[in-house]
Structure formats: structure tokens, C-alpha cells
Amino acid sequence: MVIVMAQETQLRADFIRLDPKIDRVATELRQQIHEEKLLPQPPPENEKTLPDQ
């Protein structure tokens, strides 16, 4: 989890250099993601356990 957060921080720093508006949009998206994480939801298709073959 720490690695993911570090990568996110680096990407955010890159976005800020590109355009400050992108950082604002990224912040809004991050807030939406955190809100969605609070809701119980089924795992995405690619995370469901596949039957052994």
C-alpha cells in the first residue's frame, strides 16, 4: 500500500507541473474513490478467484 501511495504522490507531482487544473480534478476523483471504497461492493471481474484448471 505504501508503494502505491508513493507512486500516486509522484504522479500527482508530475500532473501539478503539467497543469494545476489537473491536480484539482485528480483530487476530486480521489475523493470519489475514497467515498466508493466506503460502500461494500463485489470485486471486479479480474479479481474474482478463477477455478483451478
Phi and psi in radians as a Rosetta constraint file:
Dihedral C 1 N 2 CA 2 C 2 CIRCULARHARMONIC -1.099 0.35
Dihedral N 2 CA 2 C 2 N 3 CIRCULARHARMONIC -0.683 0.35
Dihedral C 2 N 3 CA 3 C 3 CIRCULARHARMONIC -1.108 0.35
Dihedral N 3 CA 3 C 3 N 4 CIRCULARHARMONIC -0.756 0.35
Dihedral C 3 N 4 CA 4 C 4 CIRCULARHARMONIC -1.072 0.35
Dihedral N 4 CA 4 C 4 N 5 CIRCULARHARMONIC -0.754 0.35
Dihedral C 4 N 5 CA 5 C 5 CIRCULARHARMONIC -1.134 0.35
Dihedral N 5 CA 5 C 5 N 6 CIRCULARHARMONIC -0.674 0.35
Dihedral C 5 N 6 CA 6 C 6 CIRCULARHARMONIC -1.129 0.35
Dihedral N 6 CA 6 C 6 N 7 CIRCULARHARMONIC -0.732 0.35
Dihedral C 6 N 7 CA 7 C 7 CIRCULARHARMONIC -1.119 0.35
Dihedral N 7 CA 7 C 7 N 8 CIRCULARHARMONIC -0.708 0.35
Dihedral C 7 N 8 CA 8 C 8 CIRCULARHARMONIC -1.092 0.35
Dihedral N 8 CA 8 C 8 N 9 CIRCULARHARMONIC -0.722 0.35
Dihedral C 8 N 9 CA 9 C 9 CIRCULARHARMONIC -1.111 0.35
Dihedral N 9 CA 9 C 9 N 10 CIRCULARHARMONIC -0.734 0.35
Dihedral C 9 N 10 CA 10 C 10 CIRCULARHARMONIC -1.127 0.35
Dihedral N 10 CA 10 C 10 N 11 CIRCULARHARMONIC -0.761 0.35
Dihedral C 10 N 11 CA 11 C 11 CIRCULARHARMONIC -1.086 0.35
Dihedral N 11 CA 11 C 11 N 12 CIRCULARHARMONIC -0.691 0.35
Dihedral C 11 N 12 CA 12 C 12 CIRCULARHARMONIC -1.125 0.35
Dihedral N 12 CA 12 C 12 N 13 CIRCULARHARMONIC -0.705 0.35
Dihedral C 12 N 13 CA 13 C 13 CIRCULARHARMONIC -1.094 0.35
Dihedral N 13 CA 13 C 13 N 14 CIRCULARHARMONIC -0.692 0.35
Dihedral C 13 N 14 CA 14 C 14 CIRCULARHARMONIC -1.113 0.35
Dihedral N 14 CA 14 C 14 N 15 CIRCULARHARMONIC -0.737 0.35
Dihedral C 14 N 15 CA 15 C 15 CIRCULARHARMONIC -1.098 0.35
Dihedral N 15 CA 15 C 15 N 16 CIRCULARHARMONIC -0.728 0.35
Dihedral C 15 N 16 CA 16 C 16 CIRCULARHARMONIC -1.044 0.35
Dihedral N 16 CA 16 C 16 N 17 CIRCULARHARMONIC -0.683 0.35
Dihedral C 16 N 17 CA 17 C 17 CIRCULARHARMONIC -1.168 0.35
Dihedral N 17 CA 17 C 17 N 18 CIRCULARHARMONIC -0.567 0.35
Dihedral C 17 N 18 CA 18 C 18 CIRCULARHARMONIC -1.259 0.35
Dihedral N 18 CA 18 C 18 N 19 CIRCULARHARMONIC -0.870 0.35
Dihedral C 18 N 19 CA 19 C 19 CIRCULARHARMONIC -2.916 0.35
Dihedral N 19 CA 19 C 19 N 20 CIRCULARHARMONIC 2.107 0.35
Dihedral C 19 N 20 CA 20 C 20 CIRCULARHARMONIC -1.013 0.35
Dihedral N 20 CA 20 C 20 N 21 CIRCULARHARMONIC -0.493 0.35
Dihedral C 20 N 21 CA 21 C 21 CIRCULARHARMONIC -1.149 0.35
Dihedral N 21 CA 21 C 21 N 22 CIRCULARHARMONIC -0.572 0.35
Dihedral C 21 N 22 CA 22 C 22 CIRCULARHARMONIC -1.087 0.35
Dihedral N 22 CA 22 C 22 N 23 CIRCULARHARMONIC -0.669 0.35
Dihedral C 22 N 23 CA 23 C 23 CIRCULARHARMONIC -1.106 0.35
Dihedral N 23 CA 23 C 23 N 24 CIRCULARHARMONIC -0.679 0.35
Dihedral C 23 N 24 CA 24 C 24 CIRCULARHARMONIC -1.127 0.35
Dihedral N 24 CA 24 C 24 N 25 CIRCULARHARMONIC -0.755 0.35
Dihedral C 24 N 25 CA 25 C 25 CIRCULARHARMONIC -1.122 0.35
Dihedral N 25 CA 25 C 25 N 26 CIRCULARHARMONIC -0.754 0.35
Dihedral C 25 N 26 CA 26 C 26 CIRCULARHARMONIC -1.068 0.35
Dihedral N 26 CA 26 C 26 N 27 CIRCULARHARMONIC -0.675 0.35
Dihedral C 26 N 27 CA 27 C 27 CIRCULARHARMONIC -1.122 0.35
Dihedral N 27 CA 27 C 27 N 28 CIRCULARHARMONIC -0.738 0.35
Dihedral C 27 N 28 CA 28 C 28 CIRCULARHARMONIC -1.117 0.35
Dihedral N 28 CA 28 C 28 N 29 CIRCULARHARMONIC -0.734 0.35
Dihedral C 28 N 29 CA 29 C 29 CIRCULARHARMONIC -1.106 0.35
Dihedral N 29 CA 29 C 29 N 30 CIRCULARHARMONIC -0.722 0.35
Dihedral C 29 N 30 CA 30 C 30 CIRCULARHARMONIC -1.090 0.35
Dihedral N 30 CA 30 C 30 N 31 CIRCULARHARMONIC -0.678 0.35
Dihedral C 30 N 31 CA 31 C 31 CIRCULARHARMONIC -1.127 0.35
Dihedral N 31 CA 31 C 31 N 32 CIRCULARHARMONIC -0.717 0.35
Dihedral C 31 N 32 CA 32 C 32 CIRCULARHARMONIC -1.097 0.35
Dihedral N 32 CA 32 C 32 N 33 CIRCULARHARMONIC -0.739 0.35
Dihedral C 32 N 33 CA 33 C 33 CIRCULARHARMONIC -1.082 0.35
Dihedral N 33 CA 33 C 33 N 34 CIRCULARHARMONIC -0.780 0.35
Dihedral C 33 N 34 CA 34 C 34 CIRCULARHARMONIC -1.100 0.35
Dihedral N 34 CA 34 C 34 N 35 CIRCULARHARMONIC -0.678 0.35
Dihedral C 34 N 35 CA 35 C 35 CIRCULARHARMONIC -1.128 0.35
Dihedral N 35 CA 35 C 35 N 36 CIRCULARHARMONIC -0.716 0.35
Dihedral C 35 N 36 CA 36 C 36 CIRCULARHARMONIC -1.175 0.35
Dihedral N 36 CA 36 C 36 N 37 CIRCULARHARMONIC -0.593 0.35
Dihedral C 36 N 37 CA 37 C 37 CIRCULARHARMONIC -1.139 0.35
Dihedral N 37 CA 37 C 37 N 38 CIRCULARHARMONIC -0.405 0.35
Dihedral C 37 N 38 CA 38 C 38 CIRCULARHARMONIC -1.299 0.35
Dihedral N 38 CA 38 C 38 N 39 CIRCULARHARMONIC -0.363 0.35
Dihedral C 38 N 39 CA 39 C 39 CIRCULARHARMONIC -1.572 0.35
Dihedral N 39 CA 39 C 39 N 40 CIRCULARHARMONIC 2.378 0.35
Dihedral C 39 N 40 CA 40 C 40 CIRCULARHARMONIC -1.181 0.35
Dihedral N 40 CA 40 C 40 N 41 CIRCULARHARMONIC 2.294 0.35
Dihedral C 40 N 41 CA 41 C 41 CIRCULARHARMONIC -2.554 0.35
Dihedral N 41 CA 41 C 41 N 42 CIRCULARHARMONIC 2.660 0.35
Dihedral C 41 N 42 CA 42 C 42 CIRCULARHARMONIC -1.170 0.35
Dihedral N 42 CA 42 C 42 N 43 CIRCULARHARMONIC 2.650 0.35
Dihedral C 42 N 43 CA 43 C 43 CIRCULARHARMONIC -1.147 0.35
Dihedral N 43 CA 43 C 43 N 44 CIRCULARHARMONIC 2.654 0.35
Dihedral C 43 N 44 CA 44 C 44 CIRCULARHARMONIC -1.061 0.35
Dihedral N 44 CA 44 C 44 N 45 CIRCULARHARMONIC 2.809 0.35
Dihedral C 44 N 45 CA 45 C 45 CIRCULARHARMONIC -0.909 0.35
Dihedral N 45 CA 45 C 45 N 46 CIRCULARHARMONIC -0.764 0.35
Dihedral C 45 N 46 CA 46 C 46 CIRCULARHARMONIC -1.298 0.35
Dihedral N 46 CA 46 C 46 N 47 CIRCULARHARMONIC -0.144 0.35
Dihedral C 46 N 47 CA 47 C 47 CIRCULARHARMONIC -1.775 0.35
Dihedral N 47 CA 47 C 47 N 48 CIRCULARHARMONIC -0.153 0.35
Dihedral C 47 N 48 CA 48 C 48 CIRCULARHARMONIC -1.204 0.35
Dihedral N 48 CA 48 C 48 N 49 CIRCULARHARMONIC 2.502 0.35
Dihedral C 48 N 49 CA 49 C 49 CIRCULARHARMONIC -1.224 0.35
Dihedral N 49 CA 49 C 49 N 50 CIRCULARHARMONIC 2.286 0.35
Dihedral C 49 N 50 CA 50 C 50 CIRCULARHARMONIC -1.572 0.35
Dihedral N 50 CA 50 C 50 N 51 CIRCULARHARMONIC 2.549 0.35
Dihedral C 50 N 51 CA 51 C 51 CIRCULARHARMONIC -1.142 0.35
Dihedral N 51 CA 51 C 51 N 52 CIRCULARHARMONIC 2.523 0.35
Dihedral C 51 N 52 CA 52 C 52 CIRCULARHARMONIC -1.113 0.35
Dihedral N 52 CA 52 C 52 N 53 CIRCULARHARMONIC 2.442 0.35
